Amino acid sequence: MSYLILCDSCTDFTDEMEKDPHFVRIPLTLHVGEEDIIDDETFDQASFLKKVAEYPDASKSSCPSPEKFMDYFEKADEIYIVTLSSHLSGSFNSAELAK
C-alpha cells in the first residue's frame, strides 16, 4: 500500500521528513501589494519581511487550491492531510473540496 502525507506550508518538517518522499508540502501564497510570493523551498523569509515592512497596506495570504491537493490524490493508495486549523485558514476546506 502506498501513501502520502500532504501538508500545507505552515507545517514544519524535520530534516528526516524533508528527505522522505512520503511527505509533501503544498504551499500557501503570500500577497504583498501586487506581488505573489509562493511559500515553497525558494521562500526567503528575510526578503519577505522586508517587503512587508516597506508596503503600507496589510499583506494577505491564500490557501492552496483544491486542485493542488487533487494533483496528488492518484499518486498513492492512501492520503493523509495535515493543515492549519479550519478556523485560521482555508487549507482544510480546499483539501475537503478536493476529495
Helices and strands as residue ranges (DSSP letters): E 3-8, H 15-19, E 23-26, E 29-32, E 35-38, H 45-54, E 60-62, H 66-73, E 78-82, H 91-98
